[in-house]
Amino acid sequence: MKVLDILKEYDIKATFFVIGKSGDYEKSLYQRIVDEGHTLGNHTYSHNYKEIYSSEENFLRDFKKLEDYIHQLTGVKMEIMRFPGGSNNTMSHKYSDDKFMRRITTKILYDGYQYFDWNVDSKDAKAVKQDRNIIINTVLEGARNNNPAIILFHDSSPKTSTVEALPFIIEELIKEGYTFKALNKDSFYVQFKK
């Protein structure tokens, strides 16, 4: 994965909120993320809004499925997570009631997880091939206005602009004195829904 190659080149650790993929490539990717010192976070197994946000039971089943799967593959017990669409997503309202996220965030915290949202959105998910300059400018401006910054990127295969933008973003933020850290349960966090 090119994102991991870039992070290795700059000796930066990051957090990957992953979903469940069972191919050999993905399995080796999860292990590489762990082996290179990055953090794995739970982003649900399926990332299927209709399924996970239709009931608490469905959400927790899907969430636990990824937790068990990643633990089986890597030995890692994930302690952090990110809700698909964020903790203030509108999809949960479409498939459940307006109190769903309040109940599920409470349950996640009670079960010992910390959930994270972001305060800088790279906008790389707004198009299959987002203009790399939009990503660069959005991230740099967002980081300058939010210190510390938790930056949302997507690393799926069609997101080639993210890979193109990442080295420039890293170099510019390093020049400006920023440091990079992987998230953990005790990190600074952003939460939309409290």
C-alpha positions as CSV (number, residue, x, y, z in Angstrom):
1,M,0.0,0.0,0.0
2,K,1.4,3.3,-1.1
3,V,0.2,5.2,2.0
4,L,2.2,2.9,4.2
5,D,5.2,3.3,2.0
6,I,5.0,7.1,2.3
7,L,4.5,6.9,6.1
8,K,7.6,4.6,6.4
9,E,9.7,7.0,4.3
10,Y,8.9,9.9,6.7
11,D,9.0,7.7,9.8
12,I,5.4,8.7,10.7
13,K,2.9,6.5,12.6
14,A,-0.8,6.8,11.8
15,T,-4.1,5.3,12.6
16,F,-6.1,3.2,10.2
17,F,-9.8,2.8,11.0
18,V,-10.4,-0.4,9.0
19,I,-13.3,-2.5,7.8
20,G,-13.4,-6.2,7.2
21,K,-11.8,-7.5,4.1
22,S,-10.9,-11.2,3.8
23,G,-8.6,-11.3,0.8
24,D,-5.0,-12.3,1.2
25,Y,-3.8,-8.8,0.3
26,E,-6.0,-7.2,2.9
27,K,-5.0,-9.7,5.5
28,S,-1.3,-9.0,4.9
29,L,-2.1,-5.3,5.0
30,Y,-3.6,-5.5,8.5
31,Q,-0.5,-7.3,9.7
32,R,1.8,-4.8,7.9
33,I,0.0,-1.9,9.6
34,V,0.6,-3.5,13.0
35,D,4.2,-4.6,12.2
36,E,5.1,-1.0,11.2
37,G,3.8,0.4,14.5
38,H,0.6,2.0,13.3
39,T,-2.7,1.8,15.2
40,L,-5.7,-0.2,14.0
41,G,-9.1,1.1,14.8
42,N,-12.5,-0.5,14.4
43,H,-14.7,1.1,11.6
44,T,-17.2,-1.8,11.6
45,Y,-16.9,-5.0,9.5
46,S,-19.2,-4.1,6.7
47,H,-19.5,-0.3,6.7
48,N,-23.1,-0.9,5.5
49,Y,-25.1,2.0,6.8
50,K,-28.5,0.3,6.3
51,E,-27.4,-2.8,8.2
52,I,-25.4,-1.3,11.0
53,Y,-27.6,1.7,11.8
54,S,-30.9,-0.2,11.7
55,S,-30.5,-1.5,15.3
56,E,-28.1,-1.5,18.2
57,E,-27.9,-5.3,17.9
58,N,-26.9,-5.1,14.3
59,F,-24.4,-2.4,14.9
60,L,-22.8,-4.3,17.8
61,R,-22.8,-7.6,15.9
62,D,-21.0,-6.0,13.0
63,F,-18.6,-4.1,15.3
64,K,-17.7,-7.3,17.3
65,K,-17.2,-9.3,14.1
66,L,-14.4,-6.9,13.0
67,E,-13.0,-6.8,16.5
68,D,-12.8,-10.6,16.6
69,Y,-11.5,-10.8,13.0
70,I,-8.7,-8.4,13.5
71,H,-7.7,-10.0,16.8
72,Q,-7.6,-13.4,15.2
73,L,-5.4,-12.1,12.3
74,T,-3.1,-9.8,14.2
75,G,-3.4,-10.5,17.9
76,V,-4.4,-6.8,18.3
77,K,-7.3,-5.9,20.7
78,M,-8.6,-2.7,19.2
79,E,-9.5,0.0,21.7
80,I,-10.5,2.8,19.4
81,M,-13.1,3.2,16.7
82,R,-14.6,5.6,14.2
83,F,-18.3,5.4,13.3
84,P,-19.0,5.2,9.6
85,G,-20.1,8.7,8.7
86,G,-18.9,10.0,12.0
87,S,-20.7,10.1,15.4
88,N,-23.1,12.8,14.0
89,N,-24.0,11.0,10.8
90,T,-27.4,11.4,9.2
91,M,-27.6,7.8,8.0
92,S,-28.4,6.5,11.5
93,H,-31.5,8.8,11.4
94,K,-32.5,7.3,8.1
95,Y,-32.4,3.7,9.4
96,S,-33.2,4.2,13.1
97,D,-34.4,6.9,15.5
98,D,-32.7,10.2,16.4
99,K,-31.5,8.8,19.7
100,F,-29.7,5.8,18.1
101,M,-26.2,7.4,18.1
102,R,-26.6,8.6,21.7
103,R,-27.3,5.1,22.8
104,I,-24.6,3.4,20.7
105,T,-21.9,6.0,21.7
106,T,-22.7,5.4,25.3
107,K,-22.5,1.6,24.8
108,I,-19.1,1.9,23.0
109,L,-17.7,4.0,25.8
110,Y,-19.1,1.7,28.4
111,D,-17.4,-1.3,26.7
112,G,-14.0,0.4,27.0
113,Y,-13.6,1.9,23.5
114,Q,-12.8,5.5,22.7
115,Y,-14.4,6.8,19.6
116,F,-12.9,9.4,17.3
117,D,-14.2,11.9,14.8
118,W,-12.1,14.5,13.0
119,N,-11.6,18.2,13.0
120,V,-10.0,18.3,9.5
121,D,-11.6,16.6,6.6
122,S,-9.3,16.2,3.6
123,K,-12.3,16.1,1.3
124,D,-10.8,13.1,-0.5
125,A,-14.0,11.2,-0.3
126,K,-16.0,13.9,-2.2
127,A,-15.0,12.5,-5.6
128,V,-13.5,9.2,-6.8
129,K,-10.5,11.3,-8.1
130,Q,-10.5,14.5,-6.1
131,D,-8.1,17.2,-7.3
132,R,-4.9,16.7,-5.2
133,N,-4.6,20.5,-4.8
134,I,-8.0,20.6,-3.1
135,I,-6.9,17.9,-0.7
136,I,-3.6,19.7,0.0
137,N,-5.1,23.1,0.5
138,T,-8.0,21.8,2.6
139,V,-5.7,19.8,4.9
140,L,-3.2,22.6,5.4
141,E,-5.8,25.2,6.1
142,G,-7.7,22.8,8.4
143,A,-4.5,21.8,10.4
144,R,-3.5,25.5,10.8
145,N,-7.0,26.2,12.3
146,N,-7.1,23.1,14.5
147,N,-4.1,22.3,16.6
148,P,-4.0,19.5,17.5
149,A,-5.6,18.2,14.3
150,I,-7.2,14.9,13.6
151,I,-7.2,14.6,9.8
152,L,-9.6,12.3,8.0
153,F,-8.2,10.6,4.9
154,H,-9.4,7.6,2.9
155,D,-7.0,5.0,1.6
156,S,-9.2,2.9,-0.6
157,S,-7.7,2.0,-4.0
158,P,-9.6,4.5,-6.1
159,K,-8.3,7.4,-3.9
160,T,-5.1,8.0,-5.8
161,S,-5.2,11.7,-5.2
162,T,-4.7,11.1,-1.5
163,V,-1.5,9.3,-2.2
164,E,-0.3,12.1,-4.5
165,A,-1.1,14.8,-1.9
166,L,0.3,13.1,1.2
167,P,4.0,13.7,0.7
168,F,3.4,17.4,0.1
169,I,1.1,17.7,3.1
170,I,3.6,15.9,5.4
171,E,6.6,18.0,4.3
172,E,4.7,21.2,4.7
173,L,3.3,20.4,8.1
174,I,6.8,19.2,9.3
175,K,8.2,22.6,8.1
176,E,5.5,24.3,10.1
177,G,6.5,22.4,13.3
178,Y,3.8,19.8,13.4
179,T,4.4,16.3,14.7
180,F,2.5,13.2,13.8
181,K,1.2,10.5,16.2
182,A,-1.0,7.5,16.0
183,L,-4.1,7.7,18.1
184,N,-4.6,5.6,21.1
185,K,-7.3,5.4,23.8
186,D,-5.8,8.2,25.8
187,S,-5.1,10.6,22.8
188,F,-6.6,14.0,22.3
189,Y,-10.0,13.3,20.6
190,V,-12.7,15.0,18.7
191,Q,-16.2,13.8,19.1
192,F,-19.1,15.3,17.3
193,K,-21.8,13.5,19.4
194,K,-21.4,13.9,23.1
